[in-house]
Structures are given as C-alpha cells and as structure tokens.
Amino acid sequence: MNLESLMGYNADLSLEFQDGRLPGNSTLLGIHSSVLRGACEAGTADAGSSGQQELVIPMPGLKKEDWMTVVPFLYPVIPRATISSWSQLEV
C-alpha cells in the first residue's frame, strides 16, 4: 500500500494544490494541526468527480510533491515485520 492510497482511506475531503488534488481525512488533519482543523471547518464544498459535494481545502503555494513530504508524519505506517528465521522466534 502506497501513501497516496493510504490517504484515500476514509477520506472526507480533498486538498487542492497548484498541480491537482489529493484526498484527506478531516479528523486526522485536525488532530495534527489546529490550522488544518480550522481550514476543515471553514472549507468550501465543491462538486467532486462522483457528482457528490465534497469538502475542498485550498493549499495555496504548495504542490502535491511538497505535501507528500509531510504525509509520512501524518499517516504513520509501521513497516511490516519480516521473518528471517523461524527458529529464532520467541513465544
């Protein structure tokens, strides 16, 4: 699973950058930043690709690539464990 697909999980808004949109979750963004929480509360609804209204948060002056640098801190992903030897496992 890549970070962009992880961002789409339970997404309830879109972040609009200079070069396009990325999905986001208002609760998760609000937990990490009071500024982002305020933006979520003040955001405007826009007709999304599915025709349904969706919350759009403008991110002026930023590109998607800039935001993807921040995403790992907002969407922590624990690396999957790998087992190199079954004989060294402890119970």
Summary of the structure (lengths in Angstrom):
residues: 91
radius of gyration: 16.9
end to end distance: 28.9
largest distance: 56.6
contacts: 200
relative contact order: 0.20
helix: 38%
strand: 22%
